[in-house]
Amino acid sequence: MKESDTKKFIISEVKKIENHFIAKNYDEVTQRSIKILKKYPKIPLLYNFLGAAYRQKNNGILAEKAFRQGLDVDPKNVKILSNLAALYRLSENYTLSEEFFKKAIQNGPDDTTVLCNYANLLRDINKFDEAIDLYLRALSINKRLPIVLLNLSGTYQNIGKFDLSIKYTKELLKMFPKMTIADKLLSNLVEYQNDDSHQKKMLKKIDSNDIEDDDKIPLYFALAKSYEDQKNYGEAYKFIEKANSAQKIYLKYKIESEIKEFDRIKNIFKDVDLDYVTDDQNGKNLIFIVGLPRSGTTLTHQIIGAHNDTYGAGELSLLSRFLQNKLHNDKFIENFFSNNKIKFETTKKIARGYIGQLQKYYNSEKIIIDKSPLNFRWIGFIKILFPKSKVILCTRNVKDNLLSIYKNVFDGGAIPWSYNLDDLAKFNYLYNDLIDFWQKKIPKFIYTSSYEMLVKDQENQSKKLVDFCGLDWDPSCLSYHKENNAIKTVSIAQARKPIYNTSIDSNEKFPKLAEFFNSL
């Protein structure tokens, strides 16, 4: 084949592969790419498609291999560098991710996609000022970048700069009015009692044929919040129901997966003695705040995080990612136990590795606070790995707690059991059953903090929390809302305010839920 014919053939095949990738035919992408690369191994673009397809198929090992092979051919390829960095970010290997993002920017300084993705990584590891600089740099190149505007607004919201968050969200909605996730973002910051202008705009969008059904979901949640602000609880509940029933992720979800996981956890630990004394110092610099979502975990995090000796890292997924995918792997569990006896030498090594990874990204000079509510599942593992850590269990009136879960939306479908009242009730039962299991096995390891008591008696309850953590009292803990700790949860706006009691008995405002709540 002539060189010109070969070039035409390769261009044609690459285009076909690109079309398959766009159509999400990832098996076709991998098969065709491998076939062509065997004959023509010097085509970086194909390695990029191959790696991206493997990533979509959740095969990180082959994705990394493909991207690395592409860099062997073209070490300065910006797309491959960026995709490899994104792959490492996904697996929470933040050190390698940052290394490859820096290389990508060095070779493509004006690539706005790279700038935005690197900024997202910096946001993950709480380097908010650096992230903002990169978002602004991307916007200086092209101001019409919806994802950049959205992430910039969200970052300003994380650090409590609400005026700037509102400014960029409104700019985003002006340029891209169909981007309804921005409406939801704005609703977190706007009080609707005296100004319903944004509410009227959202109602107009709901009736518009230009808005896709999936894009109406953020509007439903935002409108529910707006009507609740106005104390129109009937309309608020109407939109809460619409928002949850429209969630397609729920259609694929089965609560049985949670039942299986919780049973597995209890079976692993049922014959293991966890209530032991040890001189192992692992975890002395860790505080875990757990409980159901919306149970006061963010408030507790902000109070303790205001202490001069602590660093509030927010919701970290490292522990959950480390354990969840391996929970049903018998060989992995054998690292912890032998005939129901703990393998302390092995577990100490695992713990030191985890702590070392944590300290790469967060403040290693202070006690690190991990506020991941669903870590309540891993309390047994936490006791073994980090025996000197502190575990604070946040509790709240169950009716208020479940209402608050049901009326909020969580990133990435993180808690699909929240979209259906029956599943919500079942998960609450599983949660209480597992907490009861832990409290019987290690009663002294877990400190229970009541949201209602904390709200009613802030100073004394805060002092008890700080004392449990082994810290001297710091008056800053009472003025937590004035601190600059970052917040990445749906509680962003509330946690920037002094303690208030209006959320206590909030379930009574929604009589349509009375029958459900009374059944609990």
Residue pairs with C-beta under 8 A, 6 or more apart in sequence:
1 9
6 40
10 36
10 40
10 43
13 32
13 36
14 43
14 45
14 46
14 49
16 32
17 28
17 29
17 32
17 33
17 36
17 46
17 49
18 49
20 26
20 28
20 29
20 32
21 29
21 49
21 52
21 53
24 56
26 53
26 54
26 56
26 57
27 57
29 49
29 50
29 52
29 53
30 50
30 53
30 54
30 57
33 46
33 47
33 49
33 50
33 53
34 50
36 43
36 46
37 43
37 46
37 47
37 50
41 73
42 73
43 73
44 70
44 73
44 74
44 77
44 80
45 79
46 70
47 66
47 67
47 69
47 70
47 73
47 80
48 66
48 67
48 70
48 77
48 79
48 80
48 83
50 66
50 70
51 62
51 63
51 64
51 65
51 66
51 67
51 70
51 80
51 83
51 84
51 87
52 63
52 83
54 60
54 62
54 63
54 66
55 63
55 83
55 87
55 90
60 87
60 90
60 91
63 87
64 84
64 87
67 80
67 83
67 84
67 87
68 84
70 77
70 80
71 77
71 80
71 81
71 84
74 80
76 107
77 107
78 104
78 107
78 108
78 111
78 114
81 100
81 101
81 103
81 104
81 107
81 114
82 100
82 101
82 104
82 108
82 111
82 113
82 114
82 117
84 100
85 96
85 97
85 98
85 99
85 100
85 101
85 103
85 104
85 117
85 118
85 121
86 97
86 117
88 94
88 96
88 97
88 100
89 97
89 117
89 120
89 121
89 124
92 317
92 318
92 321
94 121
94 124
94 125
94 360
94 361
95 360
97 121
98 118
98 121
101 114
101 117
101 118
101 121
102 118
104 111
104 114
104 118
105 111
105 114
105 115
105 118
108 114
110 141
112 138
112 141
112 142
112 145
112 148
115 134
115 135
115 137
115 138
115 141
115 148
116 134
116 135
116 138
116 145
116 147
116 148
116 151
118 134
119 130
119 131
119 132
119 134
119 135
119 138
119 148
119 151
119 155
120 131
120 151
122 128
122 130
122 131
122 134
123 131
123 151
123 155
123 158
125 361
125 362
126 313
126 314
126 361
126 362
126 486
128 155
128 158
128 159
128 486
131 155
132 152
132 155
132 156
135 148
135 151
135 152
135 155
136 152
138 145
138 148
139 145
139 148
139 149
139 152
144 175
146 172
146 175
146 176
146 179
149 168
149 169
149 171
149 172
149 175
149 182
150 169
150 172
150 179
150 181
150 182
150 185
152 168
153 164
153 165
153 166
153 168
153 169
153 172
153 182
153 185
154 165
154 185
156 162
156 164
156 165
156 168
157 165
157 185
157 188
157 189
157 492
158 486
158 487
158 488
158 492
159 484
159 486
160 484
160 487
160 496
162 189
162 493
162 496
165 185
165 189
166 186
166 189
166 190
169 182
169 185
169 186
169 189
170 186
172 179
172 182
173 179
173 182
173 183
173 186
176 182
177 205
178 205
178 210
178 211
178 215
180 205
180 211
180 215
180 216
180 217
180 218
180 219
180 222
181 218
183 198
183 201
183 202
183 205
183 218
183 219
183 222
184 218
184 219
184 221
184 222
184 409
186 198
186 222
187 198
187 221
187 222
187 223
187 225
187 226
188 225
188 490
188 492
188 493
189 493
190 198
190 226
191 229
192 198
192 199
192 225
192 226
192 227
192 229
192 230
193 229
193 230
196 226
196 230
198 226
199 223
199 226
199 227
202 219
202 222
202 223
202 226
203 223
205 211
205 216
205 219
206 216
206 219
206 220
206 223
211 219
213 246
214 246
214 248
216 246
217 243
217 246
217 247
217 409
218 409
220 239
220 240
220 242
220 243
220 246
221 239
221 240
221 243
221 407
221 408
221 409
223 235
223 239
224 236
224 237
224 238
224 239
224 240
224 243
224 407
225 236
225 407
227 233
227 235
227 236
227 239
228 236
228 407
228 509
231 509
233 509
233 510
236 407
236 510
237 510
237 512
237 513
240 406
240 407
243 409
244 250
244 406
244 418
244 419
244 420
245 419
247 413
247 416
247 419
249 413
249 416
249 419
250 416
250 419
250 420
250 423
253 416
253 417
253 419
253 423
255 417
255 423
255 426
255 427
258 417
258 426
258 427
258 430
259 426
259 430
261 324
261 327
261 377
262 377
262 430
262 433
262 434
264 327
264 328
265 327
265 377
265 380
265 434
266 434
266 437
268 333
268 337
268 380
269 380
269 437
269 441
271 340
272 337
272 340
272 341
272 342
272 380
273 340
274 380
274 383
274 384
274 441
274 442
274 445
275 441
275 442
275 443
275 444
275 445
278 344
278 387
280 344
280 348
280 387
280 388
281 388
282 348
282 351
282 352
282 355
282 385
282 386
282 387
282 388
282 389
283 351
283 355
283 382
283 385
283 386
283 387
283 388
283 389
284 388
284 389
285 355
285 364
285 366
285 367
285 368
286 355
286 358
286 367
286 368
286 370
286 386
286 389
286 390
287 304
287 310
287 367
287 368
287 369
287 370
287 389
287 390
287 391
287 392
287 469
288 370
288 372
288 375
288 382
288 389
288 390
288 391
288 392
289 297
289 300
289 301
289 304
289 369
289 370
289 371
289 372
289 373
289 392
289 394
290 297
290 372
290 373
290 374
290 375
290 376
290 379
290 391
290 392
290 393
290 394
291 297
291 373
291 376
291 393
291 394
291 395
291 396
292 373
292 376
292 394
292 396
292 401
292 405
292 428
292 431
293 373
293 374
293 405
293 408
293 410
293 415
293 418
294 396
294 401
294 404
294 405
294 408
294 490
294 491
295 373
295 394
295 395
295 396
295 401
295 451
296 394
296 395
296 396
296 449
296 451
296 454
297 371
297 373
297 394
298 371
298 487
298 489
298 491
298 494
298 495
299 451
299 454
299 491
299 494
299 495
299 499
300 371
300 392
300 394
300 449
300 454
300 465
301 312
301 314
301 369
301 371
301 485
302 312
302 480
302 481
302 483
302 485
302 487
302 495
303 454
303 462
303 465
303 477
303 480
304 310
304 312
304 369
304 392
304 465
304 466
304 469
304 477
305 311
305 312
305 369
305 480
305 483
305 485
306 474
306 476
306 477
306 479
306 480
306 483
306 485
307 466
307 469
307 471
307 474
307 476
307 477
308 474
308 476
309 366
309 367
309 471
309 474
310 366
310 367
310 368
310 369
310 469
310 471
311 362
311 363
311 366
311 367
311 368
311 369
312 369
312 371
312 485
312 486
313 358
313 362
313 363
313 368
313 369
313 370
313 371
314 371
314 486
314 487
314 488
314 489
315 370
315 371
315 372
315 373
315 488
315 489
316 358
316 370
316 372
317 372
318 354
318 357
318 358
319 354
319 370
319 372
319 375
319 378
319 381
319 382
320 372
320 374
320 375
320 377
320 378
322 354
323 378
323 381
326 332
326 333
327 333
335 343
335 346
335 347
335 350
336 342
336 343
336 346
336 347
336 381
336 384
337 343
342 384
347 384
347 385
350 385
351 385
351 386
354 385
355 386
358 368
359 368
362 368
367 469
367 471
373 394
374 415
375 382
376 393
376 431
376 434
376 435
376 438
377 434
379 391
379 438
379 442
379 445
379 446
380 438
380 441
380 442
382 389
382 391
383 391
383 442
383 445
390 447
390 468
390 469
390 470
391 445
391 446
391 447
392 446
392 447
392 449
392 465
392 468
392 469
393 435
393 446
393 447
393 448
393 449
394 449
394 451
395 448
395 449
395 450
395 451
396 450
396 451
396 452
397 451
397 452
397 504
397 505
397 507
398 428
398 517
398 520
399 507
399 513
399 517
399 520
400 503
400 504
400 505
400 506
400 507
402 424
402 425
402 428
402 507
402 517
402 520
403 506
403 507
403 510
403 513
403 517
404 503
404 506
405 415
405 418
405 424
406 418
406 421
406 424
408 418
408 490
409 490
410 418
410 490
416 423
417 423
417 424
417 426
417 427
418 424
418 427
421 513
421 516
425 516
425 519
425 520
428 520
438 446
439 446
447 465
447 468
449 461
449 465
450 461
452 504
453 461
454 461
454 462
454 499
455 499
455 500
455 501
455 504
456 501
458 478
458 499
459 478
462 477
462 478
463 473
466 472
466 473
466 474
466 477
467 473
476 483
481 495
481 496
481 497
481 498
487 495
487 496
489 495
494 503
507 513
507 517
